Amino acid sequence: MLFGLMVAVIIGGIVGWLAGIVVKGGGMGLVGNVIVGILGGVLAGWLLPRVGIPMGDGWAATIGFPLVGAIIILLVLRLIRR
């Protein structure tokens, strides 16, 4: 269980960092990036199957789909901040 949590934090950090690069000026620091990355994974896991995109497995499910979710979160946060 602890290993799974550590992996989720590491992948969340990577995904959040990548999303911050894609959404210029969207980086939120280390802790913020981890949170955005993890929430992006949760959002992608909920949203993408509902619009007909199967999650599958491999790199797309591990990095790609959470990245899409994190980008969506950063774009929504950017709209709210304006």
ChimeraX commands (.cxc) that place a marker at each C-alpha (Angstrom):
marker #1 position 0.00,0.00,0.00 radius 0.5
marker #1 position 2.80,2.42,0.83 radius 0.5
marker #1 position 4.56,1.58,-2.44 radius 0.5
marker #1 position 1.37,2.30,-4.41 radius 0.5
marker #1 position 1.02,5.66,-2.68 radius 0.5
marker #1 position 4.64,6.54,-3.46 radius 0.5
marker #1 position 4.15,5.60,-7.12 radius 0.5
marker #1 position 0.96,7.71,-7.30 radius 0.5
marker #1 position 2.81,10.71,-5.84 radius 0.5
marker #1 position 5.76,10.31,-8.23 radius 0.5
marker #1 position 3.55,9.87,-11.30 radius 0.5
marker #1 position 1.29,12.70,-10.09 radius 0.5
marker #1 position 4.32,14.97,-9.81 radius 0.5
marker #1 position 5.51,14.10,-13.30 radius 0.5
marker #1 position 2.05,14.55,-14.79 radius 0.5
marker #1 position 1.50,17.84,-12.94 radius 0.5
marker #1 position 4.89,19.14,-14.07 radius 0.5
marker #1 position 4.19,18.19,-17.70 radius 0.5
marker #1 position 0.74,19.78,-17.53 radius 0.5
marker #1 position 2.35,22.97,-16.15 radius 0.5
marker #1 position 4.67,23.02,-19.18 radius 0.5
marker #1 position 1.82,22.45,-21.64 radius 0.5
marker #1 position -0.38,25.11,-20.00 radius 0.5
marker #1 position 2.20,27.87,-19.92 radius 0.5
marker #1 position 2.25,29.56,-16.54 radius 0.5
marker #1 position 0.15,26.78,-15.07 radius 0.5
marker #1 position 2.84,25.30,-12.84 radius 0.5
marker #1 position 1.87,25.34,-9.18 radius 0.5
marker #1 position 5.06,24.30,-7.41 radius 0.5
marker #1 position 6.01,20.79,-6.34 radius 0.5
marker #1 position 3.10,20.06,-4.01 radius 0.5
marker #1 position 0.59,21.75,-6.31 radius 0.5
marker #1 position 1.88,19.79,-9.31 radius 0.5
marker #1 position 1.54,16.50,-7.42 radius 0.5
marker #1 position -2.02,17.38,-6.39 radius 0.5
marker #1 position -2.98,18.51,-9.90 radius 0.5
marker #1 position -1.42,15.35,-11.37 radius 0.5
marker #1 position -3.26,13.02,-9.00 radius 0.5
marker #1 position -6.55,14.89,-9.48 radius 0.5
marker #1 position -5.93,14.81,-13.23 radius 0.5
marker #1 position -5.67,11.03,-13.06 radius 0.5
marker #1 position -8.90,10.81,-11.11 radius 0.5
marker #1 position -10.65,13.19,-13.53 radius 0.5
marker #1 position -9.40,11.28,-16.57 radius 0.5
marker #1 position -10.44,7.96,-15.04 radius 0.5
marker #1 position -13.94,9.31,-14.55 radius 0.5
marker #1 position -14.40,11.50,-17.65 radius 0.5
marker #1 position -12.73,9.72,-20.55 radius 0.5
marker #1 position -14.71,6.45,-20.36 radius 0.5
marker #1 position -17.93,8.49,-20.24 radius 0.5
marker #1 position -17.09,10.17,-23.56 radius 0.5
marker #1 position -16.23,6.83,-25.16 radius 0.5
marker #1 position -12.44,6.75,-24.80 radius 0.5
marker #1 position -11.33,3.45,-23.24 radius 0.5
marker #1 position -8.56,3.80,-20.66 radius 0.5
marker #1 position -6.65,0.61,-21.52 radius 0.5
marker #1 position -3.23,0.13,-19.99 radius 0.5
marker #1 position 0.42,0.96,-20.66 radius 0.5
marker #1 position 1.98,4.39,-20.94 radius 0.5
marker #1 position -1.17,6.04,-22.25 radius 0.5
marker #1 position -3.11,5.05,-19.15 radius 0.5
marker #1 position -0.24,5.81,-16.79 radius 0.5
marker #1 position 0.91,9.19,-18.09 radius 0.5
marker #1 position -1.17,10.27,-21.09 radius 0.5
marker #1 position -4.70,10.16,-19.73 radius 0.5
marker #1 position -3.84,11.73,-16.35 radius 0.5
marker #1 position -1.97,14.41,-18.31 radius 0.5
marker #1 position -5.17,15.21,-20.22 radius 0.5
marker #1 position -7.06,15.43,-16.93 radius 0.5
marker #1 position -4.39,17.66,-15.35 radius 0.5
marker #1 position -4.41,19.98,-18.36 radius 0.5
marker #1 position -8.18,20.27,-18.09 radius 0.5
marker #1 position -7.86,21.11,-14.39 radius 0.5
marker #1 position -5.20,23.77,-15.04 radius 0.5
marker #1 position -7.27,25.36,-17.80 radius 0.5
marker #1 position -10.33,25.48,-15.55 radius 0.5
marker #1 position -8.24,26.98,-12.73 radius 0.5
marker #1 position -6.90,29.59,-15.15 radius 0.5
marker #1 position -10.46,30.54,-16.13 radius 0.5
marker #1 position -11.51,30.79,-12.48 radius 0.5
marker #1 position -8.53,32.99,-11.57 radius 0.5
marker #1 position -9.41,35.57,-14.25 radius 0.5
marker link #1:1,2 radius 0.2
marker link #1:2,3 radius 0.2
marker link #1:3,4 radius 0.2
marker link #1:4,5 radius 0.2
marker link #1:5,6 radius 0.2
marker link #1:6,7 radius 0.2
marker link #1:7,8 radius 0.2
marker link #1:8,9 radius 0.2
marker link #1:9,10 radius 0.2
marker link #1:10,11 radius 0.2
marker link #1:11,12 radius 0.2
marker link #1:12,13 radius 0.2
marker link #1:13,14 radius 0.2
marker link #1:14,15 radius 0.2
marker link #1:15,16 radius 0.2
marker link #1:16,17 radius 0.2
marker link #1:17,18 radius 0.2
marker link #1:18,19 radius 0.2
marker link #1:19,20 radius 0.2
marker link #1:20,21 radius 0.2
marker link #1:21,22 radius 0.2
marker link #1:22,23 radius 0.2
marker link #1:23,24 radius 0.2
marker link #1:24,25 radius 0.2
marker link #1:25,26 radius 0.2
marker link #1:26,27 radius 0.2
marker link #1:27,28 radius 0.2
marker link #1:28,29 radius 0.2
marker link #1:29,30 radius 0.2
marker link #1:30,31 radius 0.2
marker link #1:31,32 radius 0.2
marker link #1:32,33 radius 0.2
marker link #1:33,34 radius 0.2
marker link #1:34,35 radius 0.2
marker link #1:35,36 radius 0.2
marker link #1:36,37 radius 0.2
marker link #1:37,38 radius 0.2
marker link #1:38,39 radius 0.2
marker link #1:39,40 radius 0.2
marker link #1:40,41 radius 0.2
marker link #1:41,42 radius 0.2
marker link #1:42,43 radius 0.2
marker link #1:43,44 radius 0.2
marker link #1:44,45 radius 0.2
marker link #1:45,46 radius 0.2
marker link #1:46,47 radius 0.2
marker link #1:47,48 radius 0.2
marker link #1:48,49 radius 0.2
marker link #1:49,50 radius 0.2
marker link #1:50,51 radius 0.2
marker link #1:51,52 radius 0.2
marker link #1:52,53 radius 0.2
marker link #1:53,54 radius 0.2
marker link #1:54,55 radius 0.2
marker link #1:55,56 radius 0.2
marker link #1:56,57 radius 0.2
marker link #1:57,58 radius 0.2
marker link #1:58,59 radius 0.2
marker link #1:59,60 radius 0.2
marker link #1:60,61 radius 0.2
marker link #1:61,62 radius 0.2
marker link #1:62,63 radius 0.2
marker link #1:63,64 radius 0.2
marker link #1:64,65 radius 0.2
marker link #1:65,66 radius 0.2
marker link #1:66,67 radius 0.2
marker link #1:67,68 radius 0.2
marker link #1:68,69 radius 0.2
marker link #1:69,70 radius 0.2
marker link #1:70,71 radius 0.2
marker link #1:71,72 radius 0.2
marker link #1:72,73 radius 0.2
marker link #1:73,74 radius 0.2
marker link #1:74,75 radius 0.2
marker link #1:75,76 radius 0.2
marker link #1:76,77 radius 0.2
marker link #1:77,78 radius 0.2
marker link #1:78,79 radius 0.2
marker link #1:79,80 radius 0.2
marker link #1:80,81 radius 0.2
marker link #1:81,82 radius 0.2
view
